Amino acid sequence: MPDRVRLTLRLDADGKAALGHGKIRLLEMLAETGSISAAGRAMGMSYRRTWLLVDSLNQLFKAPLVATRPGGGGGAFLTEEGETVVRLYREIEQEAAQASAQNLARIEQLLAPGQAECP
């Protein structure tokens, strides 16, 4: 049986939500598929929503995280900066989970059966 309690991280920049597991997963899907639209479809999002998220990530950092290939149907890819952000986020996530493993296990023990979701 998988763990019922899992740590997720959200990084804020200048007091605003900037980066979390959803945006990181989108970047990973984009790297896997080579396409903004395919990454969005894989995550159940419209192309517009996906494009807006990619654009917001590109604006958030000094250098774009995602670049497109010119020409129709050229695709998209993570830049070196994009790959670095994904790698760093996953490392932070892993380190935080390891550091809090005992407390997470204790919280899991305190959960009522089948009550992991809040209304």
Beta strands, then each sheet from edge to edge (+ up, - down):
strand 1: 10-13
strand 2: 16-20
strand 3: 66-68
strand 4: 76-78
sheet 1: 1+ 2-
sheet 2: 3+ 4-
end
